[in-house]
Amino acid sequence: MLAQAGFAPDAVHPASIDETPLKAEQPRLYALRLAKEKARAAGENWHGAPAFILAADTVVACGRRILPKAENEKDVSDCLSLLSGRRHRVLTAVAVRKPDGSVKTAVSLTRVAFKSLTAQEIRAYMQCGEGLGKAGGYAIQGRAEAFVRQINGSYSNVVGLPLLVTVGLLSGCGFTVL
């Protein structure tokens, strides 16, 4: 996705952190906490010259409920059953760790409305495997786009990285993007 914005990272290193939501943690604060923790962890593991480190986390929320990253077909089915015929929010927190170690953040919010899904549609999507490992059990950039009745906000946010917010945050931190 960064290539769409005209640049590519020098390196990609996954940050291994505990992604368990805290008790009563709200979706926006949860996404922000994870993005900051990922930026911190990546910064601690970076042994090169001082650099800009970009981290993000996407959360799908239905009301105050944070939907999981689907680990199995049952998770996909449960998420789609909950989202069927309803509106939900997709929040992505983006964190930039600057070369001086300070961290700046921003959050993108997109509202998505799904059509009512049949049991057959849920089963077929569950079996295709596309929703595995995805927040909320679906990937809008694939077959699940056919479930979307309405989207209000950034499409790239729902894919997993809001490009407008990311480029703006990086630029504001002094990173030359374009």
N, C-alpha and C positions, 0 to 999 in steps of 0.2 A: 504494500500500500504506500510505503514511503516513496517508492519509485514514481508513483502517480504524482507526487508532490514535487518531483524533480531532484531527488537526492536519495542516496542509499547509505545505510550505516556502515561504519568501518568494521564492525564486529557485532555479532548477536550472541548474547549469553543469557540463557534463561535464569531467572532468579528463583531459587527454591525457598519458598516461605510457607508458613502455615496459613492456609486460606480459610480457616474456620471462622465464621461470623461470631462476634462477641454477643453475649446475651443482650437482647433488645437493641442491637445495633441497627441503625437505620441504613437503608440501601446507599444513600449518597455518601455518608460517613464511612461505610464499609469499603466502597470503591476507592475513596480517597486514602484510607489507611493502607489498603493493599498496594496501590500505586506508589505511595511514599516508601513503604517497606521494600518493594521490589527495587526502587531506585537506590535505596540505601544499601541493600544486599548486593546489587550489581556494582555499586561504587566500592564496596569493601573488597569485592573479588577482582576488581580491575587493577592490574599491575602495570599498566602502560603509563604514558604521559598523561597529565591532567586532561580530562575530556568531558564533553557533554554526554550525559547518560539519560536516555529516554526510557520511561517505563509507563505501563498503562494497565488498567484492569477494567473489564466490562462486567456489569451486573444487570441482570434482568429482574425486575421487581413487579409484583402484582400486589397493589396496595403497599403495605409495609413488609410484605413477605419477600424475602430474597430467594429466588429460584436457584437451584444448584447448577453446577456444570455437570451435565449428564454423564454419568460413568457407565451406564448400561442401558439396555433397551427399556427397562421398566422406568428409569428416570426420564427418558425421552417421552414415553407414553404419559407419565404423570404430569410432566410440564405441559405438554400439548393439551391434555385434557383440561388442565386449569386455565390455559390461555384461550381455549376455544370459545369464540363468540365474545371475547372480552378485550378491553384495552389494557395495555401494560406499558411500563417504562423501561427504557434501556439507558443506563447511565454508564459513561466511561470517564474515569478519572485518569488524567494524564499528568505525569510528574517528570520534570526535567531537573536533573542534578547537574549544577553548573561546575566548571572546573575548580571553583573555590570551595566546593562542598555544599553550598546552599541549595535548597530545593524549592522550586516554584511549581504550583499545581493549577489545574483548571479542570472543570467537569462539563461534559456535554450531556444533554438530556434529549432523548427522542421518544415520542409517544407512538406506539404501534397498536393497531386494532386488527385482531384476527377475525376472520369469518368463523361461523360455527363449523366445526370439523366433524365429519362422520367417523365412526369407529374404524371403518375401512381406510380412510385417509390417515388416521393416526397410526394404524397398524402398518400401512405401507411405508410411511415416513420413518417409523421406528425401525423397520427392517432394512431400509436402505443404508443405515449407518451414518448418515450425514449429521445427525444431531449429537452424536457422541463427542464428548469433550467440549461441547458448546454451552455457554451460559444460557439457561432457559430451555435447553434441549433442541435448539434449532439454529440453522444457518440461513439467514435471509438471502445470501448470495447464491443459494442453491434452490432446491425444490420447494423449500418453505416460502419462497417469495409468492407462490401461488396461494398461500394462506392469508396474505396481507390485504386487508380491506382498505386500510388507510395508514399512512405514515406522516407524522408531523415532526419535522426536524431533520437531522443529518442521517442520510443513508449510510455513509461510511462509519458513523458511530455504531450503528447496529451491526455492521460487519466486524467491528472491533477496534477501530482507531479513527476518531473524528479528525479528518485531515485539516479542516479549517481551524479548529481549536489547537491541534498539534503544531501546525506551522506558525500560528500566532504566538503560542507559548514559546516555541524555540526562538523565533525572531525577537520576542520581548526579552529573552535571556541573553541576546547578543550572538546567537548562532546564525550564520548566513545561510539562508535556505535557498533562495532562488538567485 
